[in-house]
Amino acid sequence: MPAEEQAVKRPLSPHLQVYRPQLTSVLSILHRITGLALAGGTLLLVWWLVAAAVGPEAYASATGFIGSWLGLFMLLGWSAALFYHLANGIRHLVWDAGYGFELETVYRSGWAVVIATIALTALAWIIGLVIW
């Protein structure tokens, strides 16, 4: 049988459209996305710090943007990404120690990461906006 005919009869490799998303796969993809978001948010932080070093006009411009609805939305996303990445990183450290691989434990720890992300983000924003 020619190689071209064999290639046609081979089954296709599974891909994302074949599988229904599961908590574990969604959290894994989200971990990568939040890593990128943290890099982007760090650039915003660097801009703010450089503006503070440059002078009052640059600092006023940076804080004006950060204080706008878009800047606050970006800060909210950055803080949520930070707490998600932190919580999921702790989960991965537990896995690196050899614990938590049972299916039930994997799902419980996954939901714990989601809940911790929401709670820590809300707590940080409450402290930042209300108390300070």
Contacts in CASP RR format, 6 or more apart in sequence:
PFRMAT RR
TARGET T0000
AUTHOR 0000-0000-0000
METHOD contacts of the structure
MODEL  1
MPAEEQAVKRPLSPHLQVYRPQLTSVLSILHRITGLALAGGTLLLVWWLV
AAAVGPEAYASATGFIGSWLGLFMLLGWSAALFYHLANGIRHLVWDAGYG
FELETVYRSGWAVVIATIALTALAWIIGLVIW
19 25 0 8 1.000
23 107 0 8 1.000
23 110 0 8 1.000
23 111 0 8 1.000
24 106 0 8 1.000
24 107 0 8 1.000
24 110 0 8 1.000
27 88 0 8 1.000
27 110 0 8 1.000
27 113 0 8 1.000
27 114 0 8 1.000
30 84 0 8 1.000
30 88 0 8 1.000
31 84 0 8 1.000
31 85 0 8 1.000
31 88 0 8 1.000
31 89 0 8 1.000
33 81 0 8 1.000
34 80 0 8 1.000
34 81 0 8 1.000
34 82 0 8 1.000
34 84 0 8 1.000
34 85 0 8 1.000
34 88 0 8 1.000
35 81 0 8 1.000
35 85 0 8 1.000
37 77 0 8 1.000
37 78 0 8 1.000
37 81 0 8 1.000
38 78 0 8 1.000
38 81 0 8 1.000
38 82 0 8 1.000
38 85 0 8 1.000
40 78 0 8 1.000
41 74 0 8 1.000
41 78 0 8 1.000
44 66 0 8 1.000
44 71 0 8 1.000
44 74 0 8 1.000
44 75 0 8 1.000
44 78 0 8 1.000
47 62 0 8 1.000
48 59 0 8 1.000
48 62 0 8 1.000
48 63 0 8 1.000
48 66 0 8 1.000
50 58 0 8 1.000
51 58 0 8 1.000
51 59 0 8 1.000
51 61 0 8 1.000
51 62 0 8 1.000
51 63 0 8 1.000
52 58 0 8 1.000
52 59 0 8 1.000
52 62 0 8 1.000
65 71 0 8 1.000
66 72 0 8 1.000
66 74 0 8 1.000
66 75 0 8 1.000
76 121 0 8 1.000
76 125 0 8 1.000
79 121 0 8 1.000
79 124 0 8 1.000
79 125 0 8 1.000
80 117 0 8 1.000
80 121 0 8 1.000
83 116 0 8 1.000
83 117 0 8 1.000
83 120 0 8 1.000
83 121 0 8 1.000
83 124 0 8 1.000
84 113 0 8 1.000
84 117 0 8 1.000
86 120 0 8 1.000
87 112 0 8 1.000
87 113 0 8 1.000
87 116 0 8 1.000
87 117 0 8 1.000
87 120 0 8 1.000
88 110 0 8 1.000
88 113 0 8 1.000
91 109 0 8 1.000
91 110 0 8 1.000
91 112 0 8 1.000
91 113 0 8 1.000
94 100 0 8 1.000
94 109 0 8 1.000
95 101 0 8 1.000
100 106 0 8 1.000
100 109 0 8 1.000
END
